[in-house]
Amino acid sequence: MGKKVQSMFDLLKEGQQFCPCVWDCYSVKAAQAAGFRSVLLSGAAVSASTIGAPDLGIMTVDELLWVTERVAAFADVPVLVDFDEGYGDSPLQVYHNVERLVRAGAKGFTLDDGMGIRGWQRLDYAKRHGGGRAYEVFPTEHWLAKVKAALAALEGTDCLLIARTECRPNDGLEEAIERCARAADLGAPMTLINRMYNIEECQQVAQRLPGWKMYPDVISNNGVPEVELEDIDRLGFSLVTMHYLEKGAMWGMMDYGKRNFASRNTIYSTEHDMGGMTPEEMTRCRSMDPDSAWLEMEREFYQAVRK
């Protein structure tokens, strides 16, 4: 409805952004209600919710753009997108798809050097190369050509490119740093090395890689975060993503469902106060338009033509 959403560039200048992964308008609404100022459309979560398939490169660019357009139109915060390898092998395909992504309303996206092979071939490749979850990546120059194409498509926009490498498991951290440094030299405003696990690695990266950096999907182990956000903020990791909404949504739906199924009524879900909310607060929480803006707009349409 004509909303003006802040750019990620301006938001990052204000400070480090802690950003949850989402997949639809309802998950965005929950993230905004919790106070988050940006969200990231997770490829895995969108694939699961939209086509019912795992993150194996099955989802098409059209399916992702369909979701992006609707989520970005709804959100009051910048929407970033996990854009994988750009949904194309050539720089020209990436250029075209990035133009479409910007038109869909994305305020930023990751562009990685993976070849999009994520199924049996990925497991076989990893097995033949010493195990792990590695998969093949494009040669550095080929990926950088795609980065250059994406930057060209972004000229004159406020959309943030995050140059992302998946080479670390196969080629080591030094190669990953070198790839990202070259992407930054081309003009990528933010870089991302996937699969980093501790503050020592962040320190090593920060010594060699200037500028904004993204730390992907921070987790905790045995009650301890693998990194503290304040510590990596000082090292230039200005964007940190995480997954929590999938678990929260599934647990809530299963809890209500199991109890209602067992009792053969809806007393539990109807009377549950969602952590102490009032009935009015629960209605606003679930409603997509608590202020009736849509109805007010329609009322104005009718009044404008009444004689």
N, C-alpha and C positions, 0 to 999 in steps of 0.2 A: 504493500500500500504506500509506495513512495518513501520508504524509510531510508535514512542516511546512516550507513554503518561505518564505524571508524576503520581506518586502514590498519593493517598489521604493522606497517612501518611506524606509524605514530604510537601505536600501543607498545611496541617493543622499546621505543625511546623512553617510555615511562617506567620501564623496568621488566624484569623477567616474567614471562607468562607461563603459568601452570595450566595445561590445556587437556581436557578430557576427550576421549574418542567417542564419537556418536555415530548414529546411522539413520535417524529420521527426525521429524519435527518434535515428536514427544521426547526423545532423548535430549534434543537441544533444549527444550523447555525445562527439563529437569536440571540440566547443567547450568542454565542461566539462573534458575531459582536458587541454586546452591552458591551463586556468586561468581562463577567463572566468566571471564571476559573474552574468551575465544574458544572455539571448538575445532576438532579435526575429524573429518569423515574418514573412518577407518575402512580400508579396503576389505578386510576380513569381516567386519561387522556388517557393512553394506551388502557384501556378497551373501552372507548368511541370511540377512533379513529380507533381501530383495529377490534372490533367485534360489535360496535354500541350498546353497553349495558352499563348500569350504574355499579358502583363499588359495586356489590352485591356478589362477589365471583364466578362469572360466568366464567370469563376468566380462561383458563387452563395454566399450567406451560409451556407447549410447545408453546402456543401463545405468552406468555411473553418472553420466551427465543428467539423466532424468532425475535422479535423486538429488544431485547437487543443486539443480535449478530450484527445486521445491524447498529444500532445506535452507538455502541461501535467501530465498524470498521470505521465509518465515523468521529467520534468526535476527535478533537484535545485536548480535556480536559477529565479528569476522569468522567466516567459515574457511578452514584450510582443508585440503583434499589430499589423501594418499593417492597419488597419480601413477604409481608404479613406474614402468619404463616409458610412460607417455603414450601407451597403447599404440605403439608403432615402432618398427625397426629403423626407419629412416628419419633423418632430421626434418624432412618435409612433412612427414606424417605427424611428428611431434609439433611442428609449427602450427599446423592446421588444428590439431586437437587442443593445443593450449589456447588458441584463439577461441575455440568453442567453450572451453572451461571458464575463461574470463567472462564470456557472454552469459554463462550460466550463473555467474555471481560469486565465484570463488575469489577469496582475498589472498590466497596463497596455496602452494602445493609442493609436494616432494616429487622430484624426478630422479629415478635411480638408474644404475648402470646394469641392472639385472637383465637377463635375456627373456624373462617371462616364462621360463621353464620351471614349474613348481610341483609337478606331479611325480610320477614314477621316475622320470629321467633325472629329476633333481636328487632323489634318494640314491639312484644308481651312480650318479656322478659323485655324490658325497662318499659313497662306499668305495668307489675306485680311487678316491683322493684322500683316504685316511679317515673317513667317517665325518661325524658332525652334521650340521644342517646347511652346509654350503651349497651353492648352486652357481652355475656359470654366469660370468659377467662379460659385457662387451669390452673390447680393447679400449684403453683409455681415450685415444683420439676419437673413436667412434662416439663414445659417451659425451665427450666434450663438444663434439659437433652438435649433438642433440641439445646440450645445455645452451650452446650459442643460438640455436634455432628457437628455443624457448624464450631466451632473453629478447630476441628480435620480435617475437610475437607479443611480448609484454611491454614494448615501448609505448609510452604515453598512458600506461595504466598504473594503478596502485596495488597490483597483485605481486605477492612475494614469492620468488623462486627459492626453493630449498634444494640444493644439489646434494644428492644422497648416494653414497656408495655402499654396495653389498659385498665388496671384495675382501673384507677383513678376514673371514674364516679361511679362505684359500690362500691369500697373498700376504696376510699379516697387517699389523697396524701401521707400519711405516708406509706401505704402499697405499693404504687407505688415506693416510694423511696427505701423501703426495697428490693423489687424485683430487682430493678436496681443495688443496692449495691451488692447483691448476684451474679448477672451476671458479674459485674465488678470484683468481687473476683475470678470468674472462668477464667477471662482473657479477657472479652469483652472490647475492647479498647475505645468504645464510648457507651453511653446509651441515651435513649430517653423516656421521660414520655409524652405520648400524652395528649392533652387537658390541656395546661397551658396557663394562660391568662394575667399575669402581672408580674412586677418586684419583687413584694413581694414574689410571689410563687417561682420565680427563686432564690431569696436569701435563701429561706427556703430549697430548693433542694441543693443549693451549700454548705450549712453548713453540709449536711449529705452525699453528693455524690461527691466524688473526681473525677478527670480525665476529659476527653473530654465528653461534653454533646451536644446533638442536640436540637434545638428549632424548632418545626415543623410549617411551614406555617404561618409565622408572617403576621398579617393583621393590618389595620388602622381603627379607628372608629371616625367619625366626624372630619376627617382631622388630627387625632393624632395617631401615631403608638402606638400599645399596649405595646411595649417595644422598647427602643433604643438599637441598636446593640452594641454600645460602652459599655453601662451599663452591658449587659448580657455577653459580651466578658470577662469582668473582673471577672465574676462569673464562667467561664469555659465553656460557651456555644459557642463552636468553630465552629459549623455548624448551619446555619439558612436557612431554605428553604422557598419558597414562590410560589404562583401561580399568574401569570399575563399573560402568553403567550396565554392561552385559550381565555381570554377576548379580548386581543389585536387582535388575529387572527380572531376570529369570527366577531368582529366589522369591521375590514378592509374588510373582504370578503362580509359582508352584505352591507356595505356602497357602495363599488364598484358595487355590484350586483344590488342593488335597483336603483342606478342612471343609470346604463346601461339599466336595464329593462324599466325604465320610458322613457328614451330618445331613446331607440331602436337602440343604436349604442354604440361604445366603446370610444367615445371622452373623457369622464371624466376619465376613468381608464388609457387610453393611455397617456393623457397629465398630469395626476397628478404627481407631482414631489417628492412624498414621503418625504415631509418635507424639500425640497430644495436641493435634490440630483441632480447631473449632470446626463445626459443620461448614461455615462460610469459607474458612481457609482451605478445607478439603475441596470444596466446589471450585474455588479459584485455581487450586493446584491442578485439578484434572481438566478444567475448561481450557480450550484453545483461545478464548476471547472473553475473559472475565468482565471487561468493560463494555461489552456489546458494541464495539466499534463498527463491526460489519452491519449490525442492525441499524445503527444510527446513520451510517452512510446510505443504506437503502431507503430509510425514511426521508432523507434529503432528496433522493432521486424522485420519490413519489410526490413530495411537496412541490418540487420544481415544476411539475407538469399539471398540477391540479388547478382548475379555474375557480 
